[in-house]
Amino acid sequence: MELKANVPSGPIAQKWSKHRFDMKLVNPANKRKYSVIVVGSGLAGGAAAASMAELGYNVKCFCYQDSPRRAHSIAAQGGINASKNYQNDGDSVWRLFYDTVKGGDYRSREANVHRLAELSVNIIDQCVAQGVPFAREYGGTLANRSFGGALVSRTFYARGQTGQQLLLGAYQALMRQVGAGQVKMLSRHEMLEPILIDGRARGIVARDMVTGKLETHLADAVVLATGGYGNVFYLATYAKGCNGTAIWRAYKKGAAFANPCYTQIHPTCIPVHGEYQSKLTLMSESLRNDGRIWVPKKAGDNRPPHQIPEDERDYYLERKYPTYGNLAPRDISSRAAKQVCDEGRGVGPGGLGVYLDFADSIQRLGAAKIGEKYGNLFEMYERITDEDPYKVPMRIFPASHYTMGGLWVDYNLMSTIPGLLVGGEANFSDHGANRLGASALMQGLADGYFILPYTVGNYLASTKLDKVDESHPEARAAVAAVEERMRRLLSMKGQRTVTSFHRELGKIMWEHCGMGRNKAGLEQALQKIPALREEFWRNLNVPGSASDLNQSLEMAGRVADFLDLGELMCLDALEREESCGGHFREEYQTAEGEAVRDDERFCHVAAWEYAGEGKTPIRNVEPLVFEDVHLQTRSYK
Ligand SMILES: Cc1cc2nc3c(=O)[nH]c(=O)nc-3n(C[C@H](O)[C@H](O)[C@H](O)COP(=O)(O)OP(=O)(O)OC[C@H]3O[C@@H](n4cnc5c(N)ncnc54)[C@H](O)[C@@H]3O)c2cc1C
């Protein structure tokens, strides 16, 4: 497989402008002759569908929820980065670019990251114009706060509901186009297979989740903006429905899957509290602006927090990383939490928690000010734990939260299948081995509003596409493959539920491919997952039928794909014999427990190619070259 990144030539700061000029344009009068499918209505998909419709393309947009407004992006809490430098604290496009490359532990493509930093400023203008109610200072100017991995305040926010407000902005733009007849919105439709004709993506097979009917939808280009696959861990901060099916089915049809092992474990989530828990809740990173993280100095100290005097507390992030302190990046903060818990200094049930304490800030600023900034997060915490964080420190622990890996894309966001473009969390671009907080919303909206509308046009203008219809053998074969898969899932009538398989897979993944990974553990996981998959395809029980609303059937398809994807993650983690960002191989660390990269052998993207059923996938490599931010050991000390 050839991985052509198609990065434009010239100085990094001019690549995107030059490329925009070089790309082919579609005559405005011809745009209405083209159709584009967008799978996903979150920030990336919603923004892309609305923007392409605004340009004049005929767009069909799909989501599995009952409304595009319910895409998982709605859950994003803390904020969105942009290098506006409104605080006059030294920010610039270059600094955001630098912070993001460094934050990703030098495993991202420089040109993409620079473009992201450039576009960040346009995103804020676009959203303000849409009426997104960002927090403002008393005088009316937009407010900012800090997020991990940065020493400037560049995060724009709307209380703890930034994703919701941004999504409502994109949704309004989308619905305007639905009203104008330019977008056909197909909610409660799940894409189950891409359709490739003459090697190009020409459509999808989608299931109407209410009637069970399988539908064929054809177009001139297909965009996947289907979000991340972090629910492979079962317990995660993602909405329960998030899954990897769309990208996995595309992988099986020839789209390379890049860096599947790069997953983000977020340091500040409410700890697990029971065996039958089905999801985890994030406490936004923004809380680390004012909360201080600590554990008792002594192992096994079970006293309530207020009885532990100041000099018997270990503010371990402030101690280990004095420059960044509580705003150390997520991978580093999560590992540090794991380390103190492994030492027996964790707090709460099972010792799997650390304190996030607001006492100092409340004393300094007053409870009202803290409530103004984080009120809804505090309320959410109290509702879940029945503890009042204004009085008792929050207890937090790391959890699966984001996936940096995803379908490989070139500079145009084109996958290795021509005509199949990928945006938002579903692609691998921009964040390398670790994403900085508040950068996912930025990337999703950059892809959706400002990149895909141009690169899709470039593809259409430079490609000759024949007319196709549903009777094409490839379209029929794709429908038949979906039918056969559902028939198999329904026919086993075994003893175990889908959830029990998913929970077991999640435990394997968390234990062996979570915050810490090692050769022996990954090899064990690579034995356990195939055995679990074998049982899944023999002993699963899916009640009901395919011709009706059937949530067990939906989940079964997704868990089947997670079993395969989990295996690829472990294989990727095993092959990457270095530690970088969220991928921490325990064999490769300093005496102080810091990650040790191996730039000689692993300064590349690993892009996996499907080799056929039962065959080991092929590991392809895209070398990474750092010309503008020079390779160095990451330090936040
Ligand atoms: C709790 C939480 C808080 C977060 N807070 C922040 C934050 O403050 N700042 C930040 O930058 N990032 C944050 N993130 C990360 C960020 O929210 C996500 O990375 C981002 O919203 C993903 O957007 P997306 O458009 O790529 O995908 P999503 O919003 O997940 O949308 C996916 C879309 O694809 C559709 N879809 C998926 N599969 C199919 C299929 N097979 N068929 C049809 N439709 C399909 C879904 O219906 C949905 O419409 C947070 C994440 C979590 C979990």
The ligand as a Tripos MOL2 file, in Angstrom:
@<TRIPOS>MOLECULE
LIG
   53    58     1     0     0
SMALL
NO_CHARGES

@<TRIPOS>ATOM
      1 C1        -17.3040   13.8240   28.0890 C.3       1 LIG1
      2 C2        -16.4310   14.4210   27.0400 C.ar      1 LIG1
      3 C3        -16.0540   15.7470   27.1040 C.ar      1 LIG1
      4 C4        -15.2470   16.3070   26.1180 C.ar      1 LIG1
      5 N1        -14.8730   17.6160   26.2250 N.ar      1 LIG1
      6 C5        -14.0940   18.1600   25.2630 C.ar      1 LIG1
      7 C6        -13.7060   19.5200   25.3290 C.ar      1 LIG1
      8 O1        -14.0630   20.2470   26.2480 O.2       1 LIG1
      9 N2        -12.9300   20.0180   24.3380 N.ar      1 LIG1
     10 C7        -12.5120   19.2510   23.2890 C.ar      1 LIG1
     11 O2        -11.8210   19.7750   22.4110 O.2       1 LIG1
     12 N3        -12.8870   17.9580   23.1930 N.ar      1 LIG1
     13 C8        -13.6580   17.3920   24.1420 C.ar      1 LIG1
     14 N4        -14.0220   16.0790   24.0480 N.ar      1 LIG1
     15 C9        -13.7290   15.3430   22.8170 C.3       1 LIG1
     16 C10       -14.7280   15.7630   21.7240 C.3       1 LIG1
     17 O3        -16.0020   15.9450   22.2910 O.3       1 LIG1
     18 C11       -14.8530   14.7480   20.6070 C.3       1 LIG1
     19 O4        -13.5990   14.3440   20.1760 O.3       1 LIG1
     20 C12       -15.5800   15.3740   19.4140 C.3       1 LIG1
     21 O5        -16.7790   15.9650   19.8120 O.3       1 LIG1
     22 C13       -15.8420   14.3420   18.3350 C.3       1 LIG1
     23 O6        -16.5900   14.9620   17.3260 O.3       1 LIG1
     24 P1        -16.8920   14.1920   15.9830 P.3       1 LIG1
     25 O7        -17.7350   15.0950   15.1420 O.co2     1 LIG1
     26 O8        -15.6340   13.6930   15.3870 O.co2     1 LIG1
     27 O9        -17.7340   12.9020   16.4340 O.3       1 LIG1
     28 P2        -19.0920   12.7400   17.2900 P.3       1 LIG1
     29 O10       -19.5340   13.9780   17.9260 O.co2     1 LIG1
     30 O11       -18.8820   11.5290   18.1180 O.co2     1 LIG1
     31 O12       -20.1630   12.4160   16.1830 O.3       1 LIG1
     32 C14       -20.2050   11.1760   15.5320 C.3       1 LIG1
     33 C15       -21.3980   11.1800   14.6000 C.3       1 LIG1
     34 O13       -21.3150   10.0410   13.7570 O.3       1 LIG1
     35 C16       -22.5380    9.3350   13.7670 C.3       1 LIG1
     36 N5        -22.2210    7.9340   13.5230 N.ar      1 LIG1
     37 C17       -21.2460    7.1840   14.0700 C.ar      1 LIG1
     38 N6        -21.2400    5.9530   13.5380 N.ar      1 LIG1
     39 C18       -22.2360    5.9310   12.6380 C.ar      1 LIG1
     40 C19       -22.7440    4.9390   11.7670 C.ar      1 LIG1
     41 N7        -22.2020    3.7270   11.6730 N.pl3     1 LIG1
     42 N8        -23.8210    5.2470   10.9920 N.ar      1 LIG1
     43 C20       -24.3910    6.4880   11.0590 C.ar      1 LIG1
     44 N9        -23.9430    7.4640   11.8430 N.ar      1 LIG1
     45 C21       -22.8770    7.1800   12.6220 C.ar      1 LIG1
     46 C22       -23.1560    9.6160   15.1140 C.3       1 LIG1
     47 O14       -24.5430    9.4140   15.0600 O.3       1 LIG1
     48 C23       -22.7480   11.0860   15.3010 C.3       1 LIG1
     49 O15       -23.6740   11.8990   14.6300 O.3       1 LIG1
     50 C24       -14.8020   15.5140   25.0520 C.ar      1 LIG1
     51 C25       -15.1610   14.1620   24.9850 C.ar      1 LIG1
     52 C26       -15.9360   13.6170   25.9860 C.ar      1 LIG1
     53 C27       -16.2170   12.1550   25.9410 C.3       1 LIG1
@<TRIPOS>BOND
     1     1     2 1
     2     2     3 ar
     3     2    52 ar
     4     3     4 ar
     5     4     5 ar
     6     4    50 ar
     7     5     6 ar
     8     6     7 ar
     9     6    13 1
    10     7     8 2
    11     7     9 ar
    12     9    10 ar
    13    10    11 2
    14    10    12 ar
    15    12    13 ar
    16    13    14 ar
    17    14    15 1
    18    14    50 ar
    19    15    16 1
    20    16    17 1
    21    16    18 1
    22    18    19 1
    23    18    20 1
    24    20    21 1
    25    20    22 1
    26    22    23 1
    27    23    24 1
    28    24    25 2
    29    24    26 1
    30    24    27 1
    31    27    28 1
    32    28    29 2
    33    28    30 1
    34    28    31 1
    35    31    32 1
    36    32    33 1
    37    33    34 1
    38    33    48 1
    39    34    35 1
    40    35    36 1
    41    35    46 1
    42    36    37 ar
    43    36    45 ar
    44    37    38 ar
    45    38    39 ar
    46    39    40 ar
    47    39    45 ar
    48    40    41 1
    49    40    42 ar
    50    42    43 ar
    51    43    44 ar
    52    44    45 ar
    53    46    47 1
    54    46    48 1
    55    48    49 1
    56    50    51 ar
    57    51    52 ar
    58    52    53 1
@<TRIPOS>SUBSTRUCTURE
     1 LIG1         1 GROUP 0 **** ****
